[in-house]
């Protein structure tokens, strides 16, 4: 692994160090230009829990156990505002569980987490979404018996027609519904689903449902978008389209956190990568640093995946294999490496 940048070098780019650009909508200070999250992150040390120049989401001491199994144990994690953060790790690493905790779909045993300094710990999923933190699911949640357009309209916030009394007076909600419909159609055109507006969502392909779920999430005008394996099960023809849409979210000033297993995808669109294994964050850094990190290689391939065995270890492994074969086939006894007889 190459030498890490010094911790003293971590700083956000000054306005005079970067070309002028419109401020991102998601930036509380309004000083971080669009598409410059990687510039803000480039001097940070590649270490777990490193402080970010302008964090949107901060996690402290969050743990979640199921019985005796620790699914998540994150000491400290910060997500840079206005960038794309890839969350990777082997199956069972705790990535989706962490998503569930941050968005109110599950409750932790310990810990706190916040968005823009506001604690999300006691909020339900709809309250988290109203603050501007929305998510998609690994298994899409489209309402199959509603049309594509109706699914989109469900994502709009603060609809007057949801009030029983206001619903009795069409003048209080009709104009808003027209505006919501226009916005929904704009998003459907952007995601090339406008021709499907009147089709039932259940008739869409898997890739189209992923597009619909992402488009519906944008109906709430979010600040943070959390995507759980957006490319999983998607036709290769739609993968590039989805990648483009994820990049567009960053260009519009949103903060994106996504779970993905395809490292080519991670390297293509991520500004920063967080690696989890056995519920813990084991590495952080820019995409190019992850493949050089021995802890990451060990998490995916095993700590001794490329270490040569000693003569004694080879004898033990061979003896154990022969004993197992003998037990399964009913063959003769086998003497193990420690001199004991393995009987059937």
Buried (B, 14 or more C-beta within 10 A) or exposed (E): EEEEEEEEEBEBBEEEEBEEEEBBEBBEEEBBBBBBBBBBBBBBBBEBEBEBBBBBBBBBEBBBBEEEEBBBBBBBBBBBBBBBBBBBBBEBBBBBBBBBBBBBBBEBBEBEBBBBEEEBEEBEBEEBBBBBBBBBBBEBBBEEEBBBBBBBBBBBEEBBBEEEEBEEEEEBBEEBBEEBBEBBBEBBEBBBBBEBBEBBBEEBEEBBBBBBBBBBBBBBBBBBBBBBBBBBEBEEEBBEBBBEBBBEBBEBBBBBBBBBBEBEBBBBBBBBBBBBBBBBBBBBBBBEBBEEBEBBBBBBEEEEEEEEEEEEEEBBEEBBEBBEEBBEEEEEEBEBBEEEEBEE
